[in-house]
Amino acid sequence: MPRSVNAVASRARRKKILKQVKGQFGRRKNVWTVAKNAYEKGGVYAYRDRKTKKRNFRSLWIVRINAGVREFGMSYSVFMGKLHARNIQLDRKVLADLAMNNPVAFKAIVDLVK
């Protein structure tokens, strides 16, 4: 009796990964072993960078708040300290958005903190 290898499932498995790496450069898009490695490495980067993205955004918000507050002669750390002392519970994302897109409202918050 001939050996059964279930080529249908094997091909489907390979096609699924080759579809995921479509658009990559060189042999990464069409050679099975290279594509498989590229796919796995991409998954590692995706997992790692989901965490890194949160750090990057928080850092961006801090930079924007600091730039907005410097116009009123205050530093970021002093502003955040006074904000918490006043028990104003606005997160950094909202504060950064106000500093960029709504300077009038941001100035009102700074005046309230001063």
Buried (B, 14 or more C-beta within 10 A) or exposed (E): EEEEEEEEEEEEEEEEBBEBBEEBEEEBBEBEEBBBEBBEEBEEEEEEEEEEEEEEEBEEBBEBBBEBBEEEEBEBEEBBEBBEEEEEEEEBBEBBBBBBEEEEEBBEBBEEBE
